[in-house]
Amino acid sequence: MKVEVRFFARCREIAGKEQKKVEIEDGMMLKDLMDLLIKEYPDLKNETLIVSLNRSYVKHEAKLKDNDEIAVFTPVSGG
Protein backbone atom coordinates (compact mmCIF):
# COMPACT_ATOMS: atom_id res chain seq x y z
CA MET A 1 0.00 0.00 0.00
CA LYS A 2 1.09 3.56 -0.58
CA VAL A 3 0.14 6.82 1.07
CA GLU A 4 1.03 10.37 0.11
CA VAL A 5 2.63 12.62 2.70
CA ARG A 6 2.44 16.35 2.05
CA PHE A 7 4.79 18.68 3.91
CA PHE A 8 3.91 22.29 4.70
CA ALA A 9 5.63 25.29 6.32
CA ARG A 10 8.75 24.40 8.32
CA CYS A 11 8.20 20.68 7.66
CA ARG A 12 8.68 21.32 3.95
CA GLU A 13 11.99 23.02 4.66
CA ILE A 14 13.15 20.10 6.79
CA ALA A 15 12.07 17.42 4.28
CA GLY A 16 13.32 19.42 1.31
CA LYS A 17 10.22 18.48 -0.68
CA GLU A 18 6.51 19.17 -0.92
CA GLN A 19 5.34 15.59 -0.97
CA LYS A 20 6.49 12.02 -0.71
CA LYS A 21 4.92 8.66 -1.54
CA VAL A 22 5.51 6.15 1.25
CA GLU A 23 5.09 2.39 1.03
CA ILE A 24 3.32 1.17 4.17
CA GLU A 25 2.39 -2.18 5.64
CA ASP A 26 -1.22 -3.26 6.01
CA GLY A 27 -2.55 -2.23 9.41
CA MET A 28 -0.02 0.58 9.93
CA MET A 29 -1.22 3.40 12.17
CA LEU A 30 -0.60 7.10 11.74
CA LYS A 31 1.79 7.12 14.70
CA ASP A 32 3.88 4.39 13.01
CA LEU A 33 4.16 6.50 9.87
CA MET A 34 5.18 9.53 11.92
CA ASP A 35 7.89 7.45 13.60
CA LEU A 36 9.22 6.54 10.13
CA LEU A 37 9.16 10.16 8.98
CA ILE A 38 10.98 11.36 12.09
CA LYS A 39 13.59 8.65 11.59
CA GLU A 40 14.10 9.85 7.99
CA TYR A 41 13.93 13.56 8.87
CA PRO A 42 15.23 13.79 12.47
CA ASP A 43 14.79 17.57 12.69
CA LEU A 44 11.02 17.03 12.67
CA LYS A 45 11.24 15.84 16.27
CA ASN A 46 12.29 19.36 17.28
CA GLU A 47 9.06 20.84 15.92
CA THR A 48 5.49 20.97 17.20
CA LEU A 49 3.70 18.99 14.51
CA ILE A 50 0.11 19.03 13.38
CA VAL A 51 -0.94 16.02 11.32
CA SER A 52 -4.11 15.44 9.34
CA LEU A 53 -5.39 12.36 7.57
CA ASN A 54 -7.48 12.95 4.46
CA ARG A 55 -8.00 16.58 5.52
CA SER A 56 -9.32 15.66 8.98
CA TYR A 57 -7.66 15.68 12.34
CA VAL A 58 -7.63 12.17 13.78
CA LYS A 59 -6.00 10.31 16.65
CA HIS A 60 -2.53 8.95 16.05
CA GLU A 61 -3.95 5.44 16.46
CA ALA A 62 -5.93 5.83 13.21
CA LYS A 63 -5.22 3.01 10.77
CA LEU A 64 -3.93 4.00 7.36
CA LYS A 65 -5.38 2.77 4.08
CA ASP A 66 -4.07 2.68 0.54
CA ASN A 67 -3.98 6.14 -1.10
CA ASP A 68 -4.53 8.06 2.14
CA GLU A 69 -3.21 11.64 2.20
CA ILE A 70 -1.33 12.76 5.28
CA ALA A 71 -0.46 16.43 5.79
CA VAL A 72 2.32 17.38 8.20
CA PHE A 73 2.77 20.99 9.24
CA THR A 74 3.69 23.29 12.09
CA PRO A 75 1.28 25.71 13.75
CA VAL A 76 0.98 29.01 11.92
CA SER A 77 -0.33 32.34 13.02
CA GLY A 78 -1.14 35.55 11.30
CA GLY A 79 -2.44 38.92 12.04
CORZIWO-V616565 format. One record per backbone hydrogen bond with DSSP energy under -1.0 kcal/mol. CO is the residue of the C=O (numbers start at 1). NH is the residue of the N-H. If there is no record, write none. Layout:
co;nh
CO;NH
CO;NH
//
This chain:
co;nh
1;24
2;67
3;22
4;70
5;20
6;72
8;11
9;13
10;14
11;15
12;16
18;7
20;5
22;3
25;28
28;64
29;33
30;34
31;35
32;36
33;37
34;38
35;39
36;40
37;41
41;44
42;45
43;46
44;47
50;73
52;71
53;56
56;53
59;62
60;31
62;30
65;68
68;4
69;54
70;6
71;52
72;8
73;50
//
